[in-house]
Amino acid sequence: MQMLFPPLAFTAALPLWAWGAFFVFIAAMLALDLGVFQRDSHEVKMREALIWCGVWFTLAMIFNGGLWWWRGAELGQQFLAAYLIELCLSVDNVFVFILVFAYFKVAPRHQHRVLFWGIIGAVLMRGIFILVGVSVIQRFHWVLYVFGAFLIYTGVKMALPSKSEVDLDPDHNFVVRLFRRFYPVAPRDDHGHFFTHHEGRRMATPLFIVLLVIETTDVVFALDSLPAVLAITKDAFVALTSNIFAILGLRSLYFALSGIMQLFRFLKIGLAAILVFIGVKMLIEHWVNITTGTSLGVIGGVLTTSILMSVLLKNPDAPAKK
């Protein structure tokens, strides 16, 4: 009997050195970020955040150009489309990060540290989800239709007005409750550390609980991310690298947008439209071939339109300037 997921089956299209080189590069950039540029905890200002947004975007586009040259225009376009979709989905992550940090009253100087380790976990989880997802689709093509229907449902739900808020109460979070059952939690933070000694015992700090909440909410976002990226490409290398580049820029995006999120009120509607479009694309691809170039045009057009509408159309609920 054949295994459902043959070991390293996802490496068949590319040599192992290509995968190894990519992960070595990502590890080096993360080590440089945390070990050099962010060695001392500090509040990340808008200017610094925008610079890092530019750095990660530039690196992603350089990688995209290399991929385009190496493996052809089609896979290059697929990377760009998948990367843009993941950036759009990151907006929801940013909104939840804002709520989480406000709820737990995390000091601005410690937020970067939480997001850094949170994104390390997100990279690992997304990698597993995407590689398993590619293997599943290769074995069971009908799963694409399930993913397509799920994306349409998610997009419609996102577009509908909702007064419900994200449940951030750690007592309602299964992972947090399970962790507290087996490991003590100190009543206070310890200068931005995740673990400390309190009353003669080694304990986790409340900041580590914040990290657990960030990680578990990313699992929910990964459920949208996986079908969306696999609707654009079935190539495991393109799917994974585009996803990781978008995630790595997420911290900078948070610090750049956290103070002005309310200005982009139509961005959520645009993201909902993109998810519905991708879902429809998955459902009809057996009969109608929507090219990657067309998908790129739709994604870019909807994203640009939603941003322009957010900037140009006045929010009737915004307080009047005196």
C-alpha positions as a Markdown table, in Angstrom:
| # | Residue | x | y | z |
|---|---|---|---|---|
| 1 | Met | 0.0 | 0.0 | 0.0 |
| 2 | Gln | 1.4 | 3.4 | -1.0 |
| 3 | Met | 1.8 | 6.0 | 1.7 |
| 4 | Leu | -0.6 | 8.9 | 1.5 |
| 5 | Phe | 2.2 | 11.4 | 1.9 |
| 6 | Pro | 5.5 | 9.9 | 0.5 |
| 7 | Pro | 8.5 | 11.3 | 2.4 |
| 8 | Leu | 9.9 | 14.4 | 0.7 |
| 9 | Ala | 7.4 | 14.0 | -2.2 |
| 10 | Phe | 7.1 | 17.8 | -2.3 |
| 11 | Thr | 10.8 | 18.0 | -3.3 |
| 12 | Ala | 10.3 | 16.1 | -6.5 |
| 13 | Ala | 10.1 | 19.2 | -8.8 |
| 14 | Leu | 13.2 | 20.8 | -7.3 |
| 15 | Pro | 16.5 | 19.6 | -5.9 |
| 16 | Leu | 17.0 | 19.6 | -2.1 |
| 17 | Trp | 19.7 | 22.3 | -2.4 |
| 18 | Ala | 17.1 | 24.8 | -3.6 |
| 19 | Trp | 14.9 | 24.1 | -0.5 |
| 20 | Gly | 18.0 | 24.2 | 1.7 |
| 21 | Ala | 19.3 | 27.5 | 0.3 |
| 22 | Phe | 15.9 | 29.2 | 0.8 |
| 23 | Phe | 15.6 | 28.1 | 4.4 |
| 24 | Val | 19.2 | 29.1 | 5.2 |
| 25 | Phe | 18.5 | 32.5 | 3.7 |
| 26 | Ile | 15.3 | 33.0 | 5.8 |
| 27 | Ala | 17.1 | 31.8 | 9.0 |
| 28 | Ala | 20.0 | 34.2 | 8.4 |
| 29 | Met | 17.6 | 37.2 | 7.9 |
| 30 | Leu | 15.7 | 36.3 | 11.0 |
| 31 | Ala | 18.9 | 36.0 | 13.0 |
| 32 | Leu | 20.1 | 39.3 | 11.7 |
| 33 | Asp | 16.7 | 40.9 | 12.6 |
| 34 | Leu | 16.5 | 39.7 | 16.1 |
| 35 | Gly | 20.2 | 39.4 | 17.0 |
| 36 | Val | 21.4 | 42.7 | 15.5 |
| 37 | Phe | 18.7 | 45.2 | 14.6 |
| 38 | Gln | 16.3 | 44.3 | 17.4 |
| 39 | Arg | 18.8 | 43.2 | 20.1 |
| 40 | Asp | 17.4 | 45.8 | 22.6 |
| 41 | Ser | 13.7 | 45.9 | 23.2 |
| 42 | His | 12.2 | 49.2 | 22.0 |
| 43 | Glu | 9.0 | 50.6 | 20.6 |
| 44 | Val | 9.0 | 50.3 | 16.8 |
| 45 | Lys | 8.1 | 53.6 | 15.2 |
| 46 | Met | 6.3 | 54.2 | 11.9 |
| 47 | Arg | 9.5 | 55.1 | 10.0 |
| 48 | Glu | 11.4 | 52.0 | 11.1 |
| 49 | Ala | 8.3 | 49.8 | 10.3 |
| 50 | Leu | 8.0 | 51.3 | 6.8 |
| 51 | Ile | 11.7 | 50.7 | 6.2 |
| 52 | Trp | 11.4 | 47.1 | 7.1 |
| 53 | Cys | 8.2 | 46.8 | 5.0 |
| 54 | Gly | 10.2 | 48.0 | 2.1 |
| 55 | Val | 13.1 | 45.6 | 2.9 |
| 56 | Trp | 10.9 | 42.5 | 3.0 |
| 57 | Phe | 8.9 | 43.6 | -0.1 |
| 58 | Thr | 12.2 | 44.2 | -2.0 |
| 59 | Leu | 13.6 | 40.8 | -1.0 |
| 60 | Ala | 10.3 | 39.2 | -2.1 |
| 61 | Met | 10.4 | 40.9 | -5.5 |
| 62 | Ile | 14.1 | 40.0 | -6.0 |
| 63 | Phe | 13.2 | 36.4 | -5.2 |
| 64 | Asn | 10.3 | 36.6 | -7.6 |
| 65 | Gly | 12.6 | 37.9 | -10.3 |
| 66 | Gly | 15.0 | 35.1 | -9.8 |
| 67 | Leu | 12.2 | 32.5 | -9.8 |
| 68 | Trp | 10.8 | 34.1 | -13.0 |
| 69 | Trp | 14.2 | 33.8 | -14.7 |
| 70 | Trp | 14.9 | 30.3 | -13.3 |
| 71 | Arg | 11.6 | 28.5 | -13.7 |
| 72 | Gly | 9.6 | 30.6 | -16.2 |
| 73 | Ala | 7.0 | 33.4 | -16.4 |
| 74 | Glu | 4.1 | 31.2 | -15.3 |
| 75 | Leu | 5.5 | 30.2 | -12.0 |
| 76 | Gly | 6.8 | 33.8 | -11.5 |
| 77 | Gln | 3.3 | 35.1 | -12.0 |
| 78 | Gln | 2.0 | 32.5 | -9.6 |
| 79 | Phe | 4.4 | 33.6 | -6.9 |
| 80 | Leu | 3.4 | 37.2 | -7.3 |
| 81 | Ala | -0.3 | 36.4 | -7.2 |
| 82 | Ala | 0.0 | 34.2 | -4.2 |
| 83 | Tyr | 2.2 | 36.7 | -2.4 |
| 84 | Leu | -0.3 | 39.5 | -3.0 |
| 85 | Ile | -3.1 | 37.3 | -1.7 |
| 86 | Glu | -1.2 | 36.5 | 1.5 |
| 87 | Leu | -0.5 | 40.2 | 2.0 |
| 88 | Cys | -4.2 | 40.9 | 1.8 |
| 89 | Leu | -5.0 | 38.2 | 4.3 |
| 90 | Ser | -2.3 | 39.6 | 6.6 |
| 91 | Val | -4.6 | 42.7 | 7.1 |
| 92 | Asp | -6.9 | 40.5 | 9.3 |
| 93 | Asn | -3.9 | 39.3 | 11.2 |
| 94 | Val | -2.9 | 42.9 | 11.9 |
| 95 | Phe | -6.4 | 43.6 | 13.2 |
| 96 | Val | -6.2 | 40.7 | 15.6 |
| 97 | Phe | -2.7 | 41.6 | 16.8 |
| 98 | Ile | -4.0 | 45.1 | 17.7 |
| 99 | Leu | -6.9 | 43.5 | 19.8 |
| 100 | Val | -4.6 | 41.0 | 21.5 |
| 101 | Phe | -2.0 | 43.5 | 22.5 |
| 102 | Ala | -4.6 | 46.0 | 23.7 |
| 103 | Tyr | -6.5 | 43.3 | 25.7 |
| 104 | Phe | -3.3 | 42.1 | 27.5 |
| 105 | Lys | -1.8 | 45.6 | 27.8 |
| 106 | Val | 1.5 | 44.5 | 26.2 |
| 107 | Ala | 4.0 | 47.3 | 26.3 |
| 108 | Pro | 5.0 | 48.6 | 22.8 |
| 109 | Arg | 8.7 | 47.8 | 23.5 |
| 110 | His | 7.8 | 44.1 | 24.0 |
| 111 | Gln | 5.4 | 43.7 | 21.0 |
| 112 | His | 8.2 | 43.0 | 18.5 |
| 113 | Arg | 9.6 | 40.1 | 20.5 |
| 114 | Val | 6.2 | 38.5 | 20.7 |
| 115 | Leu | 5.5 | 38.9 | 17.0 |
| 116 | Phe | 9.0 | 37.6 | 16.1 |
| 117 | Trp | 8.5 | 34.3 | 17.9 |
| 118 | Gly | 4.9 | 34.2 | 16.9 |
| 119 | Ile | 5.9 | 34.4 | 13.2 |
| 120 | Ile | 8.5 | 31.7 | 13.7 |
| 121 | Gly | 5.7 | 29.4 | 14.8 |
| 122 | Ala | 3.5 | 30.6 | 12.0 |
| 123 | Val | 6.2 | 29.8 | 9.4 |
| 124 | Leu | 6.5 | 26.3 | 10.7 |
| 125 | Met | 2.7 | 25.7 | 10.8 |
| 126 | Arg | 2.1 | 27.2 | 7.3 |
| 127 | Gly | 4.9 | 25.1 | 6.0 |
| 128 | Ile | 3.3 | 21.9 | 7.3 |
| 129 | Phe | -0.2 | 22.9 | 6.2 |
| 130 | Ile | 0.9 | 23.9 | 2.6 |
| 131 | Leu | 3.1 | 20.8 | 2.0 |
| 132 | Val | 0.4 | 18.5 | 3.3 |
| 133 | Gly | -2.2 | 20.4 | 1.3 |
| 134 | Val | -0.3 | 20.0 | -1.9 |
| 135 | Ser | 0.1 | 16.2 | -1.3 |
| 136 | Val | -3.6 | 15.9 | -0.6 |
| 137 | Ile | -4.6 | 17.7 | -3.8 |
| 138 | Gln | -2.2 | 15.6 | -5.8 |
| 139 | Arg | -3.9 | 12.5 | -4.5 |
| 140 | Phe | -7.5 | 13.7 | -4.2 |
| 141 | His | -8.3 | 16.4 | -6.7 |
| 142 | Trp | -11.9 | 16.8 | -5.5 |
| 143 | Val | -10.5 | 18.5 | -2.4 |
| 144 | Leu | -10.1 | 21.6 | -4.6 |
| 145 | Tyr | -13.9 | 21.9 | -4.8 |
| 146 | Val | -14.2 | 21.8 | -1.0 |
| 147 | Phe | -11.5 | 24.5 | -0.7 |
| 148 | Gly | -13.3 | 26.6 | -3.3 |
| 149 | Ala | -16.7 | 26.4 | -1.5 |
| 150 | Phe | -15.0 | 27.2 | 1.8 |
| 151 | Leu | -13.3 | 30.3 | 0.3 |
| 152 | Ile | -16.6 | 31.6 | -1.1 |
| 153 | Tyr | -18.3 | 31.0 | 2.3 |
| 154 | Thr | -15.4 | 32.8 | 4.0 |
| 155 | Gly | -15.6 | 35.8 | 1.6 |
| 156 | Val | -19.3 | 36.2 | 1.9 |
| 157 | Lys | -19.1 | 36.0 | 5.7 |
| 158 | Met | -16.3 | 38.6 | 5.8 |
| 159 | Ala | -18.3 | 41.0 | 3.6 |
| 160 | Leu | -21.4 | 40.8 | 5.9 |
| 161 | Pro | -21.5 | 43.3 | 8.7 |
| 162 | Ser | -20.8 | 41.7 | 12.1 |
| 163 | Lys | -20.8 | 43.0 | 15.6 |
| 164 | Ser | -19.0 | 40.0 | 17.0 |
| 165 | Glu | -15.5 | 40.5 | 18.4 |
| 166 | Val | -12.7 | 38.1 | 18.5 |
| 167 | Asp | -12.7 | 36.1 | 21.8 |
| 168 | Leu | -9.4 | 36.9 | 23.4 |
| 169 | Asp | -10.2 | 35.7 | 26.9 |
| 170 | Pro | -7.4 | 33.3 | 27.7 |
| 171 | Asp | -9.8 | 31.2 | 29.9 |
| 172 | His | -11.7 | 30.4 | 26.7 |
| 173 | Asn | -8.6 | 29.4 | 24.7 |
| 174 | Phe | -8.1 | 25.7 | 24.7 |
| 175 | Val | -4.3 | 25.8 | 24.2 |
| 176 | Val | -3.9 | 28.4 | 27.0 |
| 177 | Arg | -6.1 | 26.3 | 29.4 |
| 178 | Leu | -4.1 | 23.2 | 28.6 |
| 179 | Phe | -0.8 | 24.9 | 29.1 |
| 180 | Arg | -1.9 | 26.4 | 32.5 |
| 181 | Arg | -3.0 | 22.9 | 33.6 |
| 182 | Phe | 0.5 | 21.5 | 33.3 |
| 183 | Tyr | 2.8 | 24.6 | 33.7 |
| 184 | Pro | 2.5 | 27.4 | 36.3 |
| 185 | Val | 2.1 | 31.0 | 35.2 |
| 186 | Ala | 3.6 | 33.9 | 37.1 |
| 187 | Pro | 1.3 | 36.8 | 38.1 |
| 188 | Arg | 3.5 | 39.4 | 36.4 |
| 189 | Asp | 5.8 | 40.0 | 33.4 |
| 190 | Asp | 9.6 | 39.9 | 33.8 |
| 191 | His | 11.0 | 42.7 | 31.6 |
| 192 | Gly | 9.8 | 41.1 | 28.4 |
| 193 | His | 10.9 | 37.5 | 29.1 |
| 194 | Phe | 8.6 | 34.5 | 28.4 |
| 195 | Phe | 9.8 | 32.6 | 31.5 |
| 196 | Thr | 10.9 | 33.7 | 35.0 |
| 197 | His | 11.5 | 32.4 | 38.5 |
| 198 | His | 8.8 | 33.3 | 41.0 |
| 199 | Glu | 8.5 | 32.1 | 44.6 |
| 200 | Gly | 11.3 | 29.6 | 43.9 |
| 201 | Arg | 9.7 | 28.1 | 40.9 |
| 202 | Arg | 10.3 | 28.5 | 37.2 |
| 203 | Met | 7.1 | 29.9 | 35.6 |
| 204 | Ala | 5.8 | 31.2 | 32.3 |
| 205 | Thr | 5.0 | 34.9 | 32.3 |
| 206 | Pro | 1.8 | 36.5 | 31.0 |
| 207 | Leu | 3.8 | 37.5 | 27.9 |
| 208 | Phe | 4.1 | 33.8 | 27.0 |
| 209 | Ile | 0.3 | 33.5 | 27.3 |
| 210 | Val | 0.1 | 36.4 | 24.8 |
| 211 | Leu | 2.4 | 34.4 | 22.5 |
| 212 | Leu | 0.2 | 31.3 | 22.8 |
| 213 | Val | -2.9 | 33.4 | 21.8 |
| 214 | Ile | -1.1 | 34.8 | 18.8 |
| 215 | Glu | 0.0 | 31.3 | 17.7 |
| 216 | Thr | -3.5 | 29.8 | 18.1 |
| 217 | Thr | -5.2 | 32.6 | 16.2 |
| 218 | Asp | -2.7 | 32.0 | 13.3 |
| 219 | Val | -4.0 | 28.5 | 13.0 |
| 220 | Val | -7.4 | 29.9 | 12.2 |
| 221 | Phe | -5.9 | 32.3 | 9.6 |
| 222 | Ala | -4.0 | 29.4 | 8.1 |
| 223 | Leu | -7.3 | 27.7 | 7.2 |
| 224 | Asp | -8.0 | 30.7 | 4.8 |
| 225 | Ser | -4.4 | 30.9 | 3.7 |
| 226 | Leu | -4.1 | 27.3 | 2.6 |
| 227 | Pro | -7.0 | 27.1 | 0.1 |
| 228 | Ala | -6.2 | 30.7 | -1.2 |
| 229 | Val | -2.6 | 30.0 | -2.2 |
| 230 | Leu | -3.4 | 26.5 | -3.6 |
| 231 | Ala | -6.0 | 28.1 | -5.8 |
| 232 | Ile | -3.2 | 30.0 | -7.5 |
| 233 | Thr | -0.4 | 27.4 | -7.6 |
| 234 | Lys | 0.0 | 23.7 | -7.1 |
| 235 | Asp | 3.8 | 24.0 | -7.0 |
| 236 | Ala | 4.9 | 23.4 | -3.4 |
| 237 | Phe | 8.0 | 25.6 | -3.6 |
| 238 | Val | 6.1 | 28.6 | -5.0 |
| 239 | Ala | 3.2 | 28.1 | -2.5 |
| 240 | Leu | 5.5 | 27.9 | 0.5 |
| 241 | Thr | 8.0 | 30.6 | -0.4 |
| 242 | Ser | 5.3 | 33.2 | -1.3 |
| 243 | Asn | 3.5 | 32.4 | 2.0 |
| 244 | Ile | 6.7 | 32.7 | 4.1 |
| 245 | Phe | 7.8 | 36.0 | 2.5 |
| 246 | Ala | 4.3 | 37.5 | 3.2 |
| 247 | Ile | 4.5 | 36.2 | 6.8 |
| 248 | Leu | 8.0 | 37.6 | 7.4 |
| 249 | Gly | 6.7 | 41.1 | 6.5 |
| 250 | Leu | 3.8 | 40.8 | 8.8 |
| 251 | Arg | 5.5 | 42.3 | 11.9 |
| 252 | Ser | 6.5 | 45.4 | 10.0 |
| 253 | Leu | 3.1 | 45.7 | 8.5 |
| 254 | Tyr | 1.6 | 45.6 | 12.0 |
| 255 | Phe | 3.7 | 48.4 | 13.3 |
| 256 | Ala | 3.1 | 50.4 | 10.1 |
| 257 | Leu | -0.7 | 50.0 | 10.1 |
| 258 | Ser | -1.6 | 49.7 | 13.7 |
| 259 | Gly | -2.3 | 53.4 | 14.1 |
| 260 | Ile | -4.1 | 53.9 | 10.8 |
| 261 | Met | -6.1 | 50.7 | 10.3 |
| 262 | Gln | -9.4 | 52.7 | 10.6 |
| 263 | Leu | -8.5 | 54.6 | 7.4 |
| 264 | Phe | -8.7 | 51.4 | 5.2 |
| 265 | Arg | -12.3 | 50.6 | 5.9 |
| 266 | Phe | -13.0 | 49.2 | 2.4 |
| 267 | Leu | -10.0 | 46.9 | 2.5 |
| 268 | Lys | -11.9 | 44.1 | 4.2 |
| 269 | Ile | -14.6 | 44.3 | 1.5 |
| 270 | Gly | -11.9 | 44.1 | -1.2 |
| 271 | Leu | -10.4 | 41.0 | 0.5 |
| 272 | Ala | -13.8 | 39.4 | 0.7 |
| 273 | Ala | -14.2 | 39.9 | -3.1 |
| 274 | Ile | -10.8 | 38.4 | -3.8 |
| 275 | Leu | -11.6 | 35.3 | -1.7 |
| 276 | Val | -14.9 | 34.8 | -3.5 |
| 277 | Phe | -13.2 | 35.2 | -6.9 |
| 278 | Ile | -10.5 | 32.7 | -5.9 |
| 279 | Gly | -13.2 | 30.3 | -4.7 |
| 280 | Val | -15.1 | 30.5 | -7.9 |
| 281 | Lys | -11.9 | 30.0 | -9.9 |
| 282 | Met | -11.3 | 26.7 | -8.0 |
| 283 | Leu | -14.9 | 25.5 | -8.6 |
| 284 | Ile | -14.9 | 26.2 | -12.4 |
| 285 | Glu | -11.3 | 25.5 | -13.3 |
| 286 | His | -12.2 | 22.1 | -14.8 |
| 287 | Trp | -14.4 | 23.9 | -17.4 |
| 288 | Val | -13.0 | 27.5 | -17.5 |
| 289 | Asn | -9.3 | 28.2 | -17.5 |
| 290 | Ile | -8.6 | 31.5 | -15.7 |
| 291 | Thr | -5.0 | 32.3 | -16.4 |
| 292 | Thr | -2.6 | 33.5 | -13.7 |
| 293 | Gly | -2.2 | 36.8 | -15.5 |
| 294 | Thr | -6.0 | 37.3 | -15.3 |
| 295 | Ser | -6.0 | 36.4 | -11.6 |
| 296 | Leu | -3.2 | 38.9 | -11.0 |
| 297 | Gly | -5.2 | 41.6 | -12.7 |
| 298 | Val | -8.3 | 40.9 | -10.7 |
| 299 | Ile | -6.3 | 40.8 | -7.4 |
| 300 | Gly | -4.4 | 44.0 | -8.1 |
| 301 | Gly | -7.4 | 45.8 | -9.4 |
| 302 | Val | -9.7 | 45.0 | -6.4 |
| 303 | Leu | -6.9 | 45.8 | -3.9 |
| 304 | Thr | -6.1 | 49.1 | -5.6 |
| 305 | Thr | -9.8 | 50.0 | -5.8 |
| 306 | Ser | -10.5 | 49.2 | -2.2 |
| 307 | Ile | -7.5 | 51.3 | -1.0 |
| 308 | Leu | -8.5 | 54.3 | -3.2 |
| 309 | Met | -12.1 | 54.1 | -2.0 |
| 310 | Ser | -10.9 | 54.1 | 1.6 |
| 311 | Val | -8.8 | 57.1 | 1.0 |
| 312 | Leu | -11.1 | 59.2 | -1.2 |
| 313 | Leu | -14.5 | 58.4 | 0.3 |
| 314 | Lys | -15.2 | 60.1 | 3.7 |
| 315 | Asn | -16.2 | 57.9 | 6.6 |
| 316 | Pro | -19.6 | 59.2 | 7.8 |
| 317 | Asp | -18.9 | 57.7 | 11.3 |
| 318 | Ala | -15.6 | 59.5 | 11.6 |
| 319 | Pro | -15.5 | 62.4 | 14.1 |
| 320 | Ala | -15.7 | 65.8 | 12.5 |
| 321 | Lys | -12.5 | 67.9 | 12.6 |
| 322 | Lys | -12.7 | 71.1 | 14.6 |
